Amino acid sequence: MKISRSKGRNLALGALLLAGAAVPALGQQDKPESLLPPGFDQPEQTPAPAPRPVPVPAATAPAASPAPGAAPITSVPVLSGDGALSNTAAAEETLPSGPVDLSRYELPDFAKHSLNRTGVLAAGNAPFPAKAFGATDGRTLGVLMQRLSAPVASRWVSIALRRALMSPLDTPKHINGADFAAERAWLLLRMGEANAARAVINDVDVDNYTTRLLQVAMQSSLASADPGGLCGIAERGNQYVHQRGWALARAMCAGLAGKPNEAGQLLDQARGGTPASDIDNLLAEKVLGTGAQGRRAVTLEWSGITRLNAWRWGLATATGQEVPASLYNSAGPQVRYWQALAPQLTPRQRAAAAELAATAGVFSSAGLVDLYSEIAESEDANSTEGGVARDLRTAYVDVQVADRLKAIQTLWNEATTPRTQYARLILTARAASWIPADAKIEEPEKLIASMLSAGYETKAMEWRNVVPRGSIGWALLALGDPGAQGPVAYGDFDAFKDAAGQRRAQLAFAGLAGLGRFESSDAQRGAQALNVAVGAQNDWTRAIDAAGRRGDSGMVALLAAVGMQSRVWDNVTPEALFHIVAAMRAAGMTSYARMIAVEAVTRTA
């Protein structure tokens, strides 16, 4: 039986991905975005630098991929342009002229990182198992990660996938450990997770970088607005990737090192005949001039620039240049999430982006509260964002419950789009958890949804005996209950179904069925009444179901993202939700499963 729905494109695409995973080597369809001007994104085919001899599983490294600009993706547009400076040699004349014993500065063997396992432990988060992807072939994982269209619809699927990709993972067969780290970091960047991507990249020693990892490392430095992060790999990148970005990186790093004469010469060489007035040249020159003894005054002119990309965003942000708001519309949503994480920007500049990033799982509820707290203490306190900060403060500290509730509702009512409405639920989650359960309170389902958006399950369950059976609040609690025992009464669900509307009822049913909250006969009855074909199968459903049965939690997280390749919940089918929730539950990820099911009902009108 085939799953077929007008909004079921995600499942068809999942099947396509799995079919594509059978190719014998890594695909070339989705490369890091071009950082360079047109005409400079056709690099020579060069072999990957030979990794330092480190014990790795018997595997063949994939063919060297082209440089970052070789095959632009749709999420971040392509670039156009390139950058200069001057220095004295007085300091260099005092340096000793004899040979330097570099061995004194090498890491001891015990401090070097093995390519057998790469990843990091994130503070406060339990890592996924080292074998979270089971026995899946590295080539299959590489294809899935490259072709996954991110960001995805669900905040909680994104959180699960980020944690899986970051965790210290065993390198699978048929992929080099550095390339495995690169594919994970590249996917994290497309999800908007600039900090997580950088952490994974930094777990690989520079001597072990392959061409693929060099490409992604450049993207990571730009997404983090940290061109200085390129300086440890600029020479290596310029040697193995014949692309102008690396030539510009050498010039910028010479400038940052306080060598303006050398930097100016390298910059002139890197321009490659493009005009010095080109904005990308000027951005590189501006970075170069921030180094010691830099004396170049650079004025940026954004008029006529119609596209934003990683190069322009990263270098502009690093040098304190505000990117015109209109340009963000020309780039993928992940650039907004990079903006939310950028410490170079003021809290006020980051606030709107941070709310959007929260809906994608990139920013936490606590992080949003901290950000607005900074605004409340800053010179921006009288701005629009300052008004939000004041309402948020009232929601937390006012003595009267009625005043706290009014402040929370004011924050909700200010949101005008589905995404910002969900962002405000995340923003008020902790404040909502401090409102005592009371049957007289209007819209209790929004307080419950707010709490559960940030995982405050215990506080949300205090409303169990307050909300009416069959209401939206009842459905959210039934889905989010961490101590659920026994099946849901079908009569209660039937009442909810009649009042909730077809789409929300379908998603609630899929979530409850995936969590095993129905008797078998009631599950069949509900599936038929709501036309939810939970028994239908395709390549994607078979793959995620099997991964769940095997307990391959990382593979389940990745395939869940494959099944949610949309920026809106409207395109996520109830069937997809059922298989995602059921597979996560089977793999021991019940907390994620419950929160995803709650999110589905919350974000559906």
Secondary structure, 3 states (H helix, E strand, C coil): CCCCCCCCHHHHHHHHHHHHCCCCCCCCCCCCCCCCCCCCCCCCCCCCCCCCCCCCCCCCCCCCCCCCCCCCCCCCCCCCCCCCCCCCCHHHHCCCCCCCCHHHHCCCHHHCCCCCEECCCCCCCCCCCCCCCCCCCHHHHHHHHHHCCCCCCCHHHHHHHHHHHHCCEECCCCCCHHHHHHHHHHHHHHHCCHHHHHHHHHCCCHHHCCHHHHHHHHHHHHHCCCHHHHCCCHHHHHHHCCCHHHHHHHHHHHHHCCCHHHHHHHHHHHHCCCCCCCHHHHHHHHHHCCCCCCCCCCCCCCCCCCCCCHHHHHHHHHCCCCCCHHHHHHCCCHHHHHHHHCCCCCHHHHHHHHHHHHHCCCCCHHHHHHHHHHHHCCCCCCCHHHHHHHHHHHHHHCCCHHHHHHHHHHHHHHCCCHHHHHHHHHHCHHHHHCCCCCCCCCCHHHHHHHHHHCCCHHHHHHHCCCCCCCCHHHHHHHHHCCCCCCCCCHHHHHHHHHHHCHHHHHHHHHHHHHCCCCCHHHHHHHHHHHCCCCCCCCHHHHHHHHHHHHCCHHHHHHHHHHCCCCCCHHHCCHHHHHHHHHHHHHCCCHHHHHHHHHHHHHCCC
